[in-house]
Amino acid sequence: MSYILVVEDNPDHRDLIRLVLGRSYRGVPVRMAASGEDALKLMEREGLPRIALVDVDMPGLSGQATVRRIREGKAGRLLPVIMLSTSDESEDVRACLEAGANSYVRKPLALSDWGRTMGAIADYWLLQHAGAGGTANDA
């Protein structure tokens, strides 16, 4: 099944992302996971998403460790993974990209910027790279 996966431990950030993306964004269902472990279990049940938005700083399985686990499988290597963080430190960005993330986006500080930012991320990866997620799910 095709869906957008959001992995975020902060309930306020999950609520904001759910608010701006809705239960479905451009016809693609949005699924939430509160941890890296929950995300991996969800993907085992439902298959790979079209894109994954993964928080960097989570207790338990960190965002970077979650990406590494996703990338272990052949199909997971093709999944667009976008890391979300409040940090703009170059070391954090580098570490996420080295772990296998496709992109790193700083979470908006202003409430009014969440909709524009999340919409731009989803549009870029769903519309500009429309074939990437389907290929990953079919591999």
Backbone as CSV, one residue per row, in Angstrom:
resi,resn,N_x,N_y,N_z,CA_x,CA_y,CA_z,C_x,C_y,C_z
1,MET,0.838,-1.190,0.000,0.000,0.000,0.000,0.877,1.245,0.000
2,SER,0.448,2.246,-0.671,1.172,3.498,-0.771,0.737,4.434,0.361
3,TYR,1.713,4.941,1.107,1.412,5.866,2.192,2.642,6.709,2.505
4,ILE,2.418,7.789,3.231,3.493,8.634,3.759,3.692,8.222,5.207
5,LEU,4.918,7.928,5.582,5.227,7.546,6.955,5.869,8.732,7.670
6,VAL,5.326,9.074,8.836,5.890,10.112,9.692,6.329,9.441,10.987
7,VAL,7.618,9.546,11.305,8.166,8.951,12.522,8.586,10.104,13.430
8,GLU,7.828,10.313,14.493,8.028,11.475,15.359,7.612,11.125,16.779
9,ASP,8.522,11.282,17.735,8.201,10.951,19.120,7.483,12.080,19.857
10,ASN,7.629,13.315,19.392,7.016,14.457,20.052,5.542,14.548,19.640
11,PRO,4.621,14.350,20.596,3.203,14.355,20.234,2.732,15.692,19.642
12,ASP,3.311,16.802,20.089,2.932,18.106,19.534,3.347,18.212,18.069
13,HIS,4.540,17.723,17.739,5.002,17.755,16.348,4.183,16.796,15.491
14,ARG,3.838,15.623,16.042,2.967,14.690,15.311,1.627,15.355,15.000
15,ASP,1.070,16.035,15.998,-0.213,16.706,15.798,-0.112,17.794,14.732
16,LEU,0.979,18.564,14.751,1.176,19.609,13.737,1.284,19.011,12.338
17,ILE,2.060,17.952,12.220,2.228,17.315,10.909,0.899,16.721,10.444
18,ARG,0.174,16.099,11.350,-1.146,15.548,11.016,-2.088,16.674,10.592
19,LEU,-2.005,17.813,11.273,-2.853,18.955,10.952,-2.575,19.471,9.538
20,VAL,-1.297,19.592,9.178,-0.965,20.179,7.876,-1.051,19.171,6.728
21,LEU,-0.738,17.914,6.987,-0.826,16.904,5.920,-2.187,16.216,5.898
22,GLY,-2.881,16.219,7.026,-4.170,15.546,7.127,-3.999,14.038,7.244
23,ARG,-5.096,13.340,7.154,-5.039,11.871,7.189,-4.624,11.324,5.832
24,SER,-4.728,12.203,4.832,-4.331,11.855,3.477,-3.823,13.127,2.818
25,TYR,-2.682,13.031,2.136,-2.115,14.185,1.443,-2.054,13.858,-0.035
26,ARG,-2.765,14.638,-0.842,-2.849,14.408,-2.285,-3.281,12.968,-2.594
27,GLY,-4.190,12.466,-1.768,-4.717,11.129,-1.975,-3.862,10.011,-1.400
28,VAL,-2.742,10.356,-0.778,-1.852,9.347,-0.200,-2.057,9.339,1.317
29,PRO,-2.443,8.194,1.897,-2.653,8.135,3.341,-1.380,8.490,4.113
30,VAL,-1.573,9.124,5.267,-0.467,9.480,6.146,-0.545,8.572,7.369
31,ARG,0.543,7.861,7.648,0.619,6.975,8.813,1.634,7.547,9.791
32,MET,1.310,7.492,11.071,2.177,8.024,12.118,2.783,6.891,12.939
33,ALA,4.043,7.067,13.309,4.714,6.153,14.226,5.409,7.011,15.280
34,ALA,5.291,6.622,16.547,5.845,7.407,17.643,7.303,7.076,17.945
35,SER,7.850,6.074,17.258,9.243,5.686,17.504,9.794,4.960,16.282
36,GLY,11.101,4.821,16.261,11.733,4.058,15.194,11.273,2.614,15.204
37,GLU,11.144,2.056,16.403,10.681,0.673,16.522,9.278,0.516,15.953
38,ASP,8.386,1.462,16.299,7.013,1.409,15.781,6.998,1.536,14.262
39,ALA,7.877,2.378,13.731,7.944,2.567,12.278,8.348,1.274,11.580
40,LEU,9.341,0.595,12.108,9.790,-0.652,11.493,8.685,-1.711,11.529
41,LYS,7.949,-1.787,12.644,6.840,-2.736,12.745,5.741,-2.391,11.747
42,LEU,5.435,-1.099,11.604,4.418,-0.665,10.660,4.810,-1.050,9.238
43,MET,6.085,-0.846,8.894,6.550,-1.188,7.545,6.528,-2.697,7.313
44,GLU,6.758,-3.481,8.354,6.659,-4.936,8.214,5.226,-5.333,7.881
45,ARG,4.261,-4.664,8.527,2.841,-4.973,8.314,2.317,-4.448,6.988
46,GLU,2.673,-3.201,6.642,2.042,-2.516,5.516,2.944,-2.340,4.299
47,GLY,4.167,-2.777,4.380,5.098,-2.566,3.274,5.739,-1.190,3.377
48,LEU,6.604,-0.907,2.431,7.310,0.368,2.463,6.404,1.515,2.049
49,PRO,6.594,2.679,2.667,5.826,3.858,2.260,6.388,4.456,0.973
50,ARG,5.714,5.464,0.459,6.252,6.214,-0.693,7.387,7.112,-0.237
51,ILE,7.230,7.730,0.929,8.293,8.542,1.539,8.216,8.371,3.051
52,ALA,9.341,8.604,3.724,9.382,8.552,5.185,9.971,9.853,5.702
53,LEU,9.253,10.495,6.611,9.731,11.682,7.308,10.107,11.222,8.711
54,VAL,11.391,11.298,9.056,11.888,10.690,10.290,12.544,11.734,11.174
55,ASP,12.063,11.837,12.404,12.676,12.725,13.389,14.073,12.209,13.717
56,VAL,15.001,13.116,13.904,16.387,12.730,14.197,16.544,12.275,15.641
57,ASP,16.053,13.080,16.564,16.325,12.864,17.986,15.144,12.177,18.662
58,MET,15.217,10.849,18.740,14.162,10.068,19.386,14.789,9.145,20.418
59,PRO,14.076,8.884,21.521,14.572,7.892,22.478,14.483,6.492,21.869
60,GLY,15.229,5.575,22.416,15.238,4.226,21.851,16.025,4.225,20.565
61,LEU,15.398,3.757,19.510,16.029,3.719,18.190,16.033,5.140,17.616
62,SER,17.199,5.738,17.509,17.304,7.112,17.013,16.883,7.196,15.550
63,GLY,16.708,8.397,15.059,16.382,8.582,13.653,17.448,8.007,12.744
64,GLN,18.700,8.240,13.081,19.799,7.718,12.265,19.796,6.189,12.268
65,ALA,19.583,5.600,13.438,19.542,4.132,13.521,18.339,3.585,12.756
66,THR,17.224,4.304,12.789,16.039,3.894,12.037,16.342,3.867,10.544
67,VAL,17.010,4.911,10.055,17.365,4.958,8.630,18.291,3.799,8.275
68,ARG,19.269,3.536,9.111,20.189,2.419,8.832,19.426,1.105,8.723
69,ARG,18.457,0.895,9.612,17.664,-0.339,9.582,16.811,-0.408,8.315
70,ILE,16.238,0.716,7.923,15.449,0.750,6.685,16.333,0.389,5.496
71,ARG,17.534,0.911,5.477,18.442,0.712,4.348,19.014,-0.701,4.277
72,GLU,18.840,-1.514,5.326,19.367,-2.883,5.318,18.717,-3.741,4.236
73,GLY,17.448,-3.518,4.002,16.745,-4.306,2.984,16.950,-3.720,1.602
74,LYS,16.934,-4.578,0.593,17.148,-4.123,-0.786,16.131,-3.056,-1.179
75,ALA,14.846,-3.287,-0.906,13.808,-2.321,-1.262,13.963,-1.024,-0.476
76,GLY,14.406,-1.130,0.764,14.568,0.047,1.611,15.635,1.009,1.138
77,ARG,16.533,0.536,0.303,17.592,1.410,-0.225,17.026,2.467,-1.168
78,LEU,15.867,2.188,-1.760,15.262,3.110,-2.720,14.253,4.063,-2.085
79,LEU,13.887,3.844,-0.846,12.878,4.651,-0.174,13.407,6.050,0.135
80,PRO,12.712,7.101,-0.311,13.129,8.450,0.067,12.909,8.678,1.562
81,VAL,13.991,8.977,2.275,13.927,9.231,3.713,14.387,10.659,3.971
82,ILE,13.503,11.433,4.587,13.781,12.826,4.885,13.866,12.970,6.393
83,MET,14.994,13.438,6.876,15.193,13.620,8.303,14.669,14.986,8.718
84,LEU,13.990,15.032,9.868,13.454,16.266,10.422,14.118,16.526,11.763
85,SER,14.575,17.759,11.975,15.264,18.080,13.223,15.132,19.560,13.536
86,THR,15.269,19.889,14.811,15.332,21.295,15.211,16.753,21.827,15.093
87,SER,17.704,20.942,14.885,19.110,21.341,14.794,19.480,21.740,13.371
88,ASP,20.334,22.741,13.274,20.897,23.084,11.969,22.418,22.957,11.992
89,GLU,22.926,22.176,12.953,24.368,21.935,13.069,24.841,21.069,11.904
90,SER,25.939,21.470,11.289,26.447,20.740,10.125,26.814,19.303,10.472
91,GLU,27.272,19.064,11.685,27.610,17.693,12.109,26.361,16.799,12.116
92,ASP,25.242,17.333,12.564,23.999,16.563,12.588,23.536,16.238,11.168
93,VAL,23.630,17.233,10.300,23.242,17.024,8.901,24.120,15.942,8.279
94,ARG,25.419,16.061,8.454,26.357,15.092,7.880,26.088,13.691,8.401
95,ALA,25.869,13.561,9.709,25.632,12.239,10.306,24.379,11.585,9.733
96,CYS,23.342,12.366,9.511,22.101,11.816,8.948,22.297,11.381,7.503
97,LEU,22.983,12.192,6.734,23.228,11.834,5.334,24.132,10.604,5.245
98,GLU,25.111,10.518,6.129,25.980,9.332,6.148,25.217,8.081,6.567
99,ALA,24.182,8.253,7.388,23.361,7.107,7.815,22.471,6.600,6.683
100,GLY,22.296,7.432,5.630,21.519,6.990,4.489,20.313,7.849,4.151
101,ALA,20.134,8.971,4.845,19.005,9.845,4.543,19.192,10.507,3.184
102,ASN,18.096,10.765,2.502,18.131,11.475,1.231,18.191,12.977,1.422
103,SER,17.613,13.442,2.518,17.520,14.872,2.747,17.401,15.138,4.242
104,TYR,17.722,16.375,4.615,17.669,16.812,6.011,16.973,18.163,6.014
105,VAL,15.895,18.275,6.784,15.128,19.513,6.838,14.990,19.947,8.290
106,ARG,15.292,21.211,8.513,15.130,21.755,9.859,13.650,22.022,10.096
107,LYS,13.149,21.556,11.246,11.750,21.788,11.594,11.527,23.290,11.745
108,PRO,10.402,23.760,11.269,10.112,25.192,11.382,10.009,25.632,12.840
109,LEU,10.434,26.845,13.101,10.311,27.403,14.439,8.957,28.077,14.615
110,ALA,8.447,28.693,13.555,7.158,29.383,13.616,6.033,28.431,13.224
111,LEU,4.978,28.460,14.000,3.820,27.618,13.734,3.294,27.826,12.318
112,SER,3.314,29.058,11.864,2.785,29.381,10.539,3.595,28.760,9.398
113,ASP,4.824,28.321,9.664,5.679,27.752,8.618,5.534,26.239,8.464
114,TRP,4.860,25.575,9.404,4.762,24.117,9.348,4.046,23.633,8.094
115,GLY,2.924,24.250,7.759,2.154,23.813,6.592,2.946,23.939,5.309
116,ARG,3.580,25.083,5.109,4.365,25.313,3.897,5.532,24.336,3.811
117,THR,6.221,24.127,4.923,7.400,23.252,4.927,7.024,21.797,4.675
118,MET,6.055,21.278,5.408,5.663,19.873,5.239,5.053,19.639,3.860
119,GLY,4.260,20.605,3.384,3.681,20.483,2.047,4.752,20.465,0.968
120,ALA,5.764,21.327,1.117,6.850,21.378,0.128,7.639,20.073,0.114
121,ILE,7.899,19.517,1.275,8.624,18.235,1.345,7.811,17.143,0.656
122,ALA,6.551,17.020,1.046,5.703,15.970,0.471,5.551,16.158,-1.039
123,ASP,5.305,17.394,-1.472,5.161,17.638,-2.907,6.430,17.270,-3.668
124,TYR,7.568,17.673,-3.155,8.821,17.385,-3.847,8.999,15.877,-4.031
125,TRP,8.851,15.124,-2.959,9.127,13.690,-3.030,7.997,12.895,-3.665
126,LEU,6.750,13.355,-3.537,5.634,12.635,-4.164,5.490,12.976,-5.635
127,LEU,5.657,14.245,-5.986,5.415,14.674,-7.360,6.666,14.659,-8.228
128,GLN,7.766,15.155,-7.702,8.999,15.219,-8.491,9.675,13.855,-8.630
129,HIS,9.506,13.020,-7.625,10.135,11.694,-7.623,9.059,10.618,-7.538
130,ALA,8.008,10.777,-8.314,6.845,9.909,-8.230,7.176,8.430,-8.410
131,GLY,8.134,8.099,-9.223,8.448,6.698,-9.470,9.297,6.050,-8.401
132,ALA,10.007,6.827,-7.600,10.957,6.258,-6.645,10.284,5.376,-5.616
133,GLY,9.185,5.867,-5.003,8.524,5.081,-3.975,7.904,3.813,-4.530
134,GLY,7.306,3.900,-5.712,6.696,2.717,-6.312,7.728,1.666,-6.601
135,THR,8.902,2.087,-7.074,9.974,1.132,-7.346,10.402,0.442,-6.067
136,ALA,10.516,1.210,-4.987,10.949,0.627,-3.710,9.933,-0.413,-3.236
137,ASN,8.653,-0.127,-3.393,7.634,-1.067,-2.939,7.585,-2.315,-3.798
138,ASP,7.971,-2.198,-5.041,7.901,-3.335,-5.933,9.159,-4.216,-5.883
139,ALA,10.240,-3.691,-5.317,11.512,-4.438,-5.324,11.478,-5.623,-4.385
